[in-house]
Amino acid sequence: MEQPNKLYGCFIKKYGSNMKLFKKIYWLIYPVLIVVFMMIFDQLYATDNFILKAGVCAVLAFVVSPRKKIIQTEKGNTKQITWLFLKQPVRLD
C-alpha cells in the first residue's frame, strides 16, 4: 500500500496540486481535439468533402474545449479556465 502513496506524492511534487502542466498547455487542447474528431469522423462517415468534415470537427472541438474567463476579484482581474472535464476551475496567474 505504501507504493501508490509515493507515486501520488511524486505526481503532486512534479505537476503541483494547481495543475501547472494544464496551465501551460491548455491552448493545445483545441487543435488536438480537431484532429481526434477528424480521425473519428473518417471512421464513422466517409465523405470526400474536406470543408464539411473540418467544419463539423471544428464545431465539436469548440464545444468540448476549455474556456478562458476573466473574473473580477478584490485583488483585481484574474484569468480562469473552466472545462467540461474539470471539477473546479483553474486560475492562471
N, C-alpha and C positions, 0 to 999 in steps of 0.2 A: 504493500500500500504506500510505502514511502516514495517509490519511484515516480508515480504520477504527480505527487505534490512537488517534487523537484522540477519536473518538466513544466508544470504550470508556473512555478516561480521563475524559471528561466524565461518563459514566454512573457511574463509581466515585466521582467527586467529588460528584455530585448525590445519589446514593442511598446511598453508602457500601458498603464491602465486607461489612458485617454486616447488610445489608438493613433499614435504618431504616424504609423505607416499609412493608415487610411487618410490622414490629413494631407500627406504628401502626394498620394496617387489617386485621389477621388476623381479628378478630371479625366483619368484614363478609362473610367468605367463606361462612359457613353460610347466611345468608339469600339471598345471590346464587345459591348452588347450588340452593336450593329452587326459586327462580324459574326457573332454567335447566332443571332437571329437569321442572318442570311444563309448560314450553313443549315440551320433547321428548316428554313423555308425551302431551300433546294431539295431537301429530302422529302418533304411533305407535298410540295406543289411544284411541278415542273413548268416553268414558263421561260420564254426567250426574251421577254420584255424586262430589261435590266432596270429601267426607271421605275416601273411598278414595284419590282422586288425591293429596290433600295428605299423607295418611299414608305412601303409598309413596314420594313425593318427599322427605318429611322423613327417612325411614329411609335412603334413598340418600345424601342430603346429609350426614347424620350419619356414615355410614361413610366418606365421602370427605373430610370436613372435617378441619382441623388439630386436634391435641390439645395441651393445655397441661398440662405436668407440673411438679411441684416436686421438684427434685433437691437432695439434701443434699451439700454440698461442705465443704471445710476452712474456707472463708470464711463459710459459713452457707448458708441455703436460697437456691436460685436457680430462677427460673421458666424453663422451656424449652418451646419449641414444636416439635413434630415433625409432619411431614406426609408423605403418600404421595409427593408430587412434589418434595420437598427431599432433597438428598443428605445434608446434615448438619443437625442440629437448630439452631434459632436461639435464643439466650439473650436473655431480657428482663432489663433492669437493674432 
